[in-house]
Amino acid sequence: MIDLSTTIGGRTLTPALPIVDGASPTPAELSFNTTLTSYIATHVPLESEDGIRTRERVLVQMGKLHREWVKSVALKRGLNADAVESAGGELFTSGSYRLGVHEPGADIDTIAVAPNFCTREDFFGSGYTPPNTIDDDDDDDLTPQRDPNSLAERIRNHPDVTNFVPIENTAVPILTFDWEGINIDLLFARLSTPSVPRNFDIDNDLVLSGVDSATEKSLNGPRVTNLIAAFMSGTAERYQTFLTVVRLVRKWAKSRGLYSNKMGYWGGVNINIAVALVLQLYPNACPASLLRKFFLVFKSWRWPNPVMLTKPHDAELGLPVWNAPQAAAMRQVAPMITPAYPAMNSTLSVSRQTLQILHEEFCRGHAIVDQLYKNYQRGDVLDKEKVDSGEIWKELFEPSDFFIGYPHYLSLCIVGPTQHDAQAWAGFVESRLRKLVSDMMGRSLPLSKIQLWPKKFDVCVADRTALLTHAQRANSITYFIGFRVDTHRMRGNQLDLERQLTNFRNWDLSKFYPLVPGMDILPRTFGVKELPKICFEGMYDGGKIAAMKRRRMLIEADPKRQEAKKKKKLAKLKKKMEAMKRKKLKAESAGVKLNEDEVAAADGGLKEEVTEEDVSGLRKRKREDDTSQEEETNAVKGEDGVEEEYALLECALDTIEGTGVAQHKTREEAEIDRQKLLAGELLSDAQDEPEEGDTAGKEVKQERKLTREEREAEILRRSGLVIVSDDEATVLGGNRVLPWRHGYKKVSESVKKEMTRDGTGEDVKVNVTAIGPRTFRAAIKFKTKFDVVELDSNGRVIDKGDDDFMPSLKWIGRKGGFEFKLGERGMGYYRTGKTVVVPSNMAYT
């Protein structure tokens, strides 16, 4: 019996899921693992000895500086000598460095823990007024200054520190800087105790008693990392297996564009939890087998069931703890629960779009590793030199085909007036980019797929005609979003992204403070062939030319395209045969006999269509299908026991159902929910009201009488306007530019015309531009006359009170704090003070 429980912080914790397979590795698995060891030695380097010593030296210097700062604050507060000496102050690390899986150039996540008399203002040095300016009457010349004795300023002024950026106005304030070339992220935690001794136990839940939200989140990092390490430390061999697979999964995620928590994918802590869970299920597996199991487990995981190492517990300190009913109400897509108290979802940023991409990559990874293992067992289909060097693993870690996988791309260039402003502004915009992607994928835009590339480019790809200063172009970074148009939902050939970009600016980016002139984002659309060369550098040997060749190869090898070409050829043959048949019937009815030359020409034309190449291709595909079917049969009957492997995993996943950490569902119900989630359908708690397109809903559509509003909406639909419900963000005009908006601001220099393909392989022309005009005329008449809506100089509605609305049998009046008008979102109430696009001198009747 394998005991995977652990004791930490005075508590004994047990795994949430049972062991699937605790058997030791077979000789075949150990032999296969040697190929992975060879690959790691060449392609997954560890930190050098000099690098390790540098990191240790930097942390020692930071710890000393931190304790000196705590003492200075104690003296400032007037504490006695004993209190000053015992104040202490500790520095903790978390993440990859704490586990020992950091690669060269990786950052160090650190947390400065201080006693209760040290405030966050003392840490950042904010709210400081120099002594010589206290009596100065000229307040206009005063600029915010920071306390030179604060920890932030002590670090900034250190000679080995560069790229210092304080980020104070966030949920978790942070200092980010480079110390001797090593990137440091420093958080601050203020305890409720008067001292932080050297033997301070950060893993004890009582350290969270009386702390604020920022401190709770800051302490969560090292507490989670310590608990993961404790779960994996049963044996030295098991811990080394864990570290090895974590390093491999991190490399895989970075290569495939999946490593960024704030962009909606998985970050370092998510990978740590995921690999630790798989090792709990297979505690004695070797690294190669565990990597294969990793892809198998998350390829088969029943989202939105939570991933957790241990069941959440409540230490009764008043902090919110994750629970399944709350997660269901919040529609959490792929929850991954941190093991330390208070348990929280570490993947709140994961959306349905990013989960779909993650699932595709899990399936790809499992297919590659599983096929490698089968080929290795056969031993007669692999190059021995590649086997010995481990190069057979190269395919798994190949860079993503993101920049050749979509027909259309949207670039977002983030610019700032100075380097300091640009860094702060870029960090804020990056944290909101996933919101823009989710809005674009919403029902307001006909997109079938969208993907945000999480890696930034330190260049400005904005249009050359954009009015940018030299400093703005120098202090800029660019992100790319790839998307594919759903031709079945597309109306016309104009895709307008203006609404999403405008809302993104007005509702998300406007929250940044202080927003100084020169901070902006500049969108630009590209076709796949128009992307700048920098997108392909470092990803393809040969740059853009090699990437375009690979794109053509992938298009030709696409099964859907091959099937579409086959259907097109068969349709052409059928059409010719029907034409010949009609010609023969017509000749027979007229008593005319076709001569031999005409019959031979027609027959020869048909025979030329079915070439020897087509026949050989059909035979080849038939052989491949027979071979794959034979391999699948052998896999079921063979020694690898694929079916048994799946069955054991499914039984383990069954145990999480109905245990209080997930809603009770049968295996079939869980699979339906998973497929709906991956398909992008909105899961609803109300099962009797399925979402549109829900195939598991009611079979019979209930007929009912339409209301007056629905009848009027239908009239507008027939006139060419797109009308959607209030729940779908009421839009009048859909992708069209509204008829009463005569002007527009052009974002891109010209309308981009790209060729995209629908499911049948046919080419469809779609104009994609950030914004574009549309000639459209419509007469809209309302039955009730409304007063003029007046706007101030900033475009905000002037609240005129109740005097401007007279009692009427048809019109019941106004709502407090609202004005009624026609705007971008159609007829309805708009909260007073919100910016709208309505002329101030127009009345609608």
DASULUR-V739845 format. One record per residue. N is the residue number from 1. SS is DSSP state (~ for helix, > for strand, _ for the rest). D_FIRST is the distance of its C-alpha to the first C-alpha in Angstrom with 1 decimal. Layout:
BEGIN
n->{N:N}
ss->{SS:SS}
d_first->{D_FIRST:D_FIRST}
END
This chain:
BEGIN
n->{1:2:3:4:5:6:7:8:9:10:11:12:13:14:15:16:17:18:19:20:21:22:23:24:25:26:27:28:29:30:31:32:33:34:35:36:37:38:39:40:41:42:43:44:45:46:47:48:49:50:51:52:53:54:55:56:57:58:59:60:61:62:63:64:65:66:67:68:69:70:71:72:73:74:75:76:77:78:79:80:81:82:83:84:85:86:87:88:89:90:91:92:93:94:95:96:97:98:99:100:101:102:103:104:105:106:107:108:109:110:111:112:113:114:115:116:117:118:119:120:121:122:123:124:125:126:127:128:129:130:131:132:133:134:135:136:137:138:139:140:141:142:143:144:145:146:147:148:149:150:151:152:153:154:155:156:157:158:159:160:161:162:163:164:165:166:167:168:169:170:171:172:173:174:175:176:177:178:179:180:181:182:183:184:185:186:187:188:189:190:191:192:193:194:195:196:197:198:199:200:201:202:203:204:205:206:207:208:209:210:211:212:213:214:215:216:217:218:219:220:221:222:223:224:225:226:227:228:229:230:231:232:233:234:235:236:237:238:239:240:241:242:243:244:245:246:247:248:249:250:251:252:253:254:255:256:257:258:259:260:261:262:263:264:265:266:267:268:269:270:271:272:273:274:275:276:277:278:279:280:281:282:283:284:285:286:287:288:289:290:291:292:293:294:295:296:297:298:299:300:301:302:303:304:305:306:307:308:309:310:311:312:313:314:315:316:317:318:319:320:321:322:323:324:325:326:327:328:329:330:331:332:333:334:335:336:337:338:339:340:341:342:343:344:345:346:347:348:349:350:351:352:353:354:355:356:357:358:359:360:361:362:363:364:365:366:367:368:369:370:371:372:373:374:375:376:377:378:379:380:381:382:383:384:385:386:387:388:389:390:391:392:393:394:395:396:397:398:399:400:401:402:403:404:405:406:407:408:409:410:411:412:413:414:415:416:417:418:419:420:421:422:423:424:425:426:427:428:429:430:431:432:433:434:435:436:437:438:439:440:441:442:443:444:445:446:447:448:449:450:451:452:453:454:455:456:457:458:459:460:461:462:463:464:465:466:467:468:469:470:471:472:473:474:475:476:477:478:479:480:481:482:483:484:485:486:487:488:489:490:491:492:493:494:495:496:497:498:499:500:501:502:503:504:505:506:507:508:509:510:511:512:513:514:515:516:517:518:519:520:521:522:523:524:525:526:527:528:529:530:531:532:533:534:535:536:537:538:539:540:541:542:543:544:545:546:547:548:549:550:551:552:553:554:555:556:557:558:559:560:561:562:563:564:565:566:567:568:569:570:571:572:573:574:575:576:577:578:579:580:581:582:583:584:585:586:587:588:589:590:591:592:593:594:595:596:597:598:599:600:601:602:603:604:605:606:607:608:609:610:611:612:613:614:615:616:617:618:619:620:621:622:623:624:625:626:627:628:629:630:631:632:633:634:635:636:637:638:639:640:641:642:643:644:645:646:647:648:649:650:651:652:653:654:655:656:657:658:659:660:661:662:663:664:665:666:667:668:669:670:671:672:673:674:675:676:677:678:679:680:681:682:683:684:685:686:687:688:689:690:691:692:693:694:695:696:697:698:699:700:701:702:703:704:705:706:707:708:709:710:711:712:713:714:715:716:717:718:719:720:721:722:723:724:725:726:727:728:729:730:731:732:733:734:735:736:737:738:739:740:741:742:743:744:745:746:747:748:749:750:751:752:753:754:755:756:757:758:759:760:761:762:763:764:765:766:767:768:769:770:771:772:773:774:775:776:777:778:779:780:781:782:783:784:785:786:787:788:789:790:791:792:793:794:795:796:797:798:799:800:801:802:803:804:805:806:807:808:809:810:811:812:813:814:815:816:817:818:819:820:821:822:823:824:825:826:827:828:829:830:831:832:833:834:835:836:837:838:839:840:841:842:843:844:845}
ss->{_:_:_:_:_:>:>:>:_:_:>:>:>:_:_:_:_:_:_:_:_:_:_:_:_:_:~:~:~:~:~:~:~:~:~:~:~:~:~:~:~:~:~:_:_:_:_:_:~:~:~:~:~:~:~:~:~:~:~:~:~:~:~:~:~:~:~:~:~:~:~:~:~:~:~:~:_:_:_:_:~:~:~:~:~:~:_:>:_:>:>:>:>:>:~:~:~:~:~:_:_:_:_:_:_:_:_:>:>:>:>:>:>:>:_:_:_:_:_:~:~:~:~:~:_:_:_:>:_:_:~:~:~:_:_:_:_:_:_:_:_:_:_:_:>:_:_:_:_:_:~:~:~:~:~:~:_:_:_:_:>:>:>:>:>:>:>:_:_:_:_:_:_:>:>:>:>:>:>:_:_:>:>:>:>:>:>:>:>:>:_:_:_:_:_:>:_:_:_:_:_:_:_:_:~:~:~:~:_:_:_:_:~:~:~:~:~:~:~:~:~:~:~:~:~:~:~:~:~:~:~:~:_:_:_:~:~:~:~:~:~:~:~:~:~:~:~:~:~:~:~:~:~:~:~:_:_:_:>:_:_:_:_:_:_:>:_:~:~:~:~:~:~:~:~:~:~:~:~:~:~:_:_:_:_:_:~:~:~:~:~:~:~:~:~:~:~:~:~:~:_:_:_:_:_:_:>:>:_:_:_:_:_:_:_:_:_:_:_:_:_:_:_:~:~:~:~:~:~:_:_:_:_:_:_:>:>:_:_:_:_:_:_:_:>:_:_:_:_:_:_:~:~:~:~:~:~:~:~:~:~:~:~:~:~:~:~:~:~:~:~:~:~:~:~:~:~:~:_:_:_:_:_:~:~:~:~:~:~:_:~:~:~:~:~:~:~:_:_:_:_:~:~:~:_:_:_:>:>:>:>:>:>:>:>:_:_:_:~:~:~:~:~:~:~:~:~:~:~:~:_:_:~:~:~:~:~:~:~:~:~:_:_:_:_:_:>:>:>:>:>:>:_:_:_:_:>:_:_:_:_:_:_:_:_:_:_:_:_:~:~:~:~:~:_:>:>:>:>:>:>:>:>:>:>:_:_:_:_:_:_:_:_:>:>:>:_:~:~:~:~:~:~:~:~:~:~:~:~:~:~:_:_:_:_:_:_:_:_:>:>:>:>:>:>:>:>:~:~:~:_:_:~:~:~:_:_:_:_:_:_:_:~:~:~:~:~:~:~:~:~:~:~:~:~:~:~:_:~:~:~:~:~:~:~:~:~:~:~:~:~:~:~:~:~:~:~:~:~:~:~:~:~:~:~:~:~:~:~:_:_:_:_:_:_:~:~:~:~:~:~:~:~:~:~:~:~:~:~:_:_:~:~:~:~:~:~:~:~:~:~:~:~:~:~:~:~:~:~:~:~:~:~:~:~:~:~:_:_:_:_:~:~:~:~:~:~:~:~:~:~:~:~:~:_:_:_:_:_:_:_:_:_:_:_:_:~:~:~:~:~:~:~:~:~:~:~:~:_:_:_:_:_:_:_:_:_:_:_:_:_:_:_:_:_:_:_:_:_:_:_:_:_:_:_:_:_:~:~:~:~:~:~:~:~:~:~:~:_:_:_:_:>:_:_:~:~:~:_:_:_:>:_:_:_:_:_:_:_:_:_:_:_:_:_:_:_:_:_:_:_:>:>:>:>:>:>:_:_:_:_:_:>:>:>:>:>:>:>:_:_:_:_:_:_:_:_:_:_:_:_:_:_:_:_:_:_:_:_:_:>:_:_:_:_:>:>:_:_:_:_:_:_:_:_:_:_:_:_:_:_:_:_:_:_:_:_:>:>:>:>:>:>:_:_:>:>:>:>:>:>:_:_:_:>:_:_:_:_:_:_:_:_:_:_}
d_first->{0.0:3.8:6.4:9.6:11.9:15.0:18.1:21.5:24.9:24.0:21.5:17.8:16.9:14.0:14.1:16.5:14.9:11.6:10.1:12.6:11.5:8.8:10.9:12.9:16.6:19.0:22.2:24.2:22.2:22.5:26.2:26.7:25.2:28.0:30.6:29.0:29.1:32.7:33.5:31.9:34.0:37.1:36.8:34.3:35.8:34.5:36.7:39.0:39.2:42.5:41.1:38.2:40.7:43.0:40.3:39.4:43.2:43.8:41.0:42.4:45.9:44.8:43.0:46.2:48.4:46.2:46.5:50.3:50.7:48.9:51.3:54.3:53.3:53.0:56.4:57.8:56.6:58.4:55.4:56.0:55.1:52.0:50.6:51.4:49.6:46.4:46.3:44.0:42.6:39.4:38.6:35.1:34.0:31.7:30.8:30.7:32.3:29.9:26.9:28.9:29.4:33.1:35.5:39.1:41.2:38.5:39.3:37.7:36.8:37.9:38.3:41.0:40.1:43.2:44.3:46.1:49.6:48.9:49.6:49.1:52.8:52.6:49.9:51.9:55.3:56.6:59.5:61.2:65.0:66.7:69.0:72.1:71.9:71.7:75.4:76.0:77.6:77.0:73.6:74.0:73.3:70.1:66.9:63.4:62.3:59.1:58.9:59.0:56.8:54.0:50.7:51.4:54.9:53.7:51.3:53.9:56.5:54.2:55.8:52.5:51.7:52.8:52.3:51.9:51.4:50.8:49.5:50.1:50.8:47.3:44.4:42.7:45.5:44.9:46.6:46.2:47.9:47.7:47.6:48.5:47.7:44.2:43.8:42.6:41.7:42.2:41.4:42.6:40.7:42.8:41.0:42.5:42.5:45.5:43.5:40.5:39.5:37.8:34.6:34.5:31.0:31.2:27.6:28.7:29.8:33.0:34.5:35.3:37.4:40.9:40.6:42.4:40.9:41.5:39.7:36.8:36.5:37.1:34.4:31.9:31.8:30.4:28.2:26.5:26.2:24.8:22.0:21.1:21.1:18.9:16.2:16.5:16.7:13.1:14.4:18.0:17.4:15.7:18.6:21.1:19.9:20.3:23.8:24.9:24.2:25.7:28.8:29.0:28.8:31.4:33.7:33.3:34.0:37.1:38.4:38.2:39.7:36.7:36.1:37.9:36.6:40.2:41.3:38.8:36.1:33.0:33.3:31.2:29.1:28.4:27.3:25.0:23.3:23.2:21.6:19.0:18.2:17.9:15.6:13.3:13.4:13.1:11.4:12.1:15.5:18.7:21.5:23.5:20.8:19.8:23.5:23.9:21.0:22.7:25.9:24.3:22.5:25.7:27.9:26.2:25.7:27.4:29.8:30.8:27.3:26.1:23.7:21.7:18.8:18.7:20.9:24.3:25.2:28.8:29.8:33.1:35.3:37.3:35.8:35.2:31.5:30.7:30.3:30.3:33.8:35.5:34.1:35.4:38.7:38.9:38.1:35.4:34.8:31.5:30.0:27.4:26.5:26.3:23.3:25.6:28.0:30.2:28.3:30.7:31.1:31.5:32.9:35.8:38.1:36.5:39.0:39.2:41.1:38.6:35.7:37.5:38.0:34.3:33.2:35.8:34.4:30.8:32.0:34.1:31.4:29.0:31.9:32.8:29.4:28.5:31.9:31.6:28.4:30.1:33.3:31.5:29.9:33.4:34.9:38.5:39.1:38.4:40.6:39.3:40.7:39.0:35.7:36.0:37.1:34.6:37.4:35.8:33.8:37.2:37.6:34.5:36.0:39.6:41.6:42.0:45.1:45.8:49.4:50.3:48.2:50.5:54.2:54.9:53.9:54.7:54.9:54.9:56.6:56.0:58.9:59.9:63.1:61.6:58.4:57.1:57.9:56.5:53.1:52.8:54.2:51.9:48.8:49.8:50.7:47.4:45.5:47.5:47.7:44.8:47.0:49.8:47.7:46.5:50.1:51.3:48.7:49.8:52.1:55.2:54.8:54.4:51.5:48.9:46.7:46.8:44.9:45.3:44.9:43.2:44.9:48.3:51.4:53.7:56.8:59.1:59.6:61.8:65.0:67.7:70.0:67.7:69.5:67.2:68.3:67.4:65.0:63.2:62.7:61.5:59.0:57.3:54.0:53.4:50.5:50.6:49.6:49.6:50.4:51.3:53.9:53.3:56.6:56.2:56.4:58.8:62.3:65.0:64.3:64.0:60.6:61.4:58.8:61.2:59.9:56.3:57.5:60.0:57.5:55.0:57.8:59.1:56.0:53.3:55.0:57.7:55.2:55.1:57.0:59.2:60.2:63.0:65.5:64.2:60.6:60.2:58.2:60.1:58.8:59.8:59.0:58.6:58.4:55.8:58.7:60.1:57.1:58.0:57.0:54.8:52.2:51.6:51.8:48.7:47.0:49.1:50.8:54.4:54.2:55.6:57.2:54.0:52.3:55.0:54.7:51.0:51.8:54.3:51.8:49.2:51.8:53.0:49.4:48.6:48.0:49.8:52.8:52.9:52.7:55.4:57.7:57.2:58.1:61.1:62.4:62.0:63.9:66.6:67.0:67.1:69.8:71.9:71.6:72.7:75.6:76.7:76.5:78.6:81.1:81.4:81.9:84.4:86.3:86.3:87.6:90.3:91.2:90.3:88.6:86.3:87.4:85.1:84.6:83.3:80.8:79.7:79.3:77.2:75.0:74.8:73.6:70.8:69.8:69.7:67.0:64.5:64.4:62.7:60.2:59.1:58.8:56.7:54.5:53.9:53.0:50.7:48.8:48.6:47.1:44.5:43.6:43.3:41.1:38.8:38.6:37.8:35.1:33.5:33.6:32.2:29.4:28.4:28.8:27.7:24.6:23.7:22.8:24.2:24.5:20.9:19.9:22.1:21.0:17.3:18.6:21.0:18.6:16.7:20.2:21.1:18.8:21.0:24.1:25.4:22.9:25.7:25.2:26.9:29.6:28.6:29.5:28.9:27.7:31.3:32.6:30.2:31.3:34.9:34.5:32.9:35.8:38.4:37.1:37.1:40.5:41.8:42.6:42.6:40.0:41.8:40.6:43.5:42.5:46.0:47.6:46.0:47.0:49.6:48.2:45.3:45.1:42.8:45.6:48.5:50.1:53.5:55.3:57.2:60.8:62.5:65.7:65.6:66.6:69.6:67.3:65.4:68.7:69.9:66.8:67.2:70.7:69.5:66.9:69.7:71.7:69.1:67.2:63.4:62.5:59.0:57.7:57.3:53.5:53.9:56.0:59.5:61.2:64.8:65.4:61.9:62.0:65.7:67.7:69.3:73.0:74.2:72.6:75.4:73.9:70.7:69.3:68.3:65.1:65.1:68.2:68.3:66.6:64.0:64.2:61.1:60.2:57.0:55.7:54.7:52.4:55.1:55.7:59.2:60.5:61.3:63.2:61.8:63.4:60.9:62.3:61.3:64.3:67.2:70.3:70.9:74.3:74.0:76.4:75.8:77.9:75.9:77.8:76.6:78.2:78.2:79.9:77.9:79.3:78.9:75.7:76.7:74.6:75.0:75.3:71.5:71.0:69.7:71.0:73.7:72.9:76.3:75.4:76.5:80.1:79.7:78.3:80.8:80.0:80.1:79.3:77.3:75.7:74.0:74.0:71.5:68.2:68.2:67.2:67.4:70.0:70.4:71.1:70.5:68.2:65.5:63.2:66.1:67.8:66.3:65.8:65.0:64.2:67.1:66.6:64.4:65.9:67.2:69.3:72.4:76.0:77.6:80.9:79.9:79.8:78.3:80.1}
END
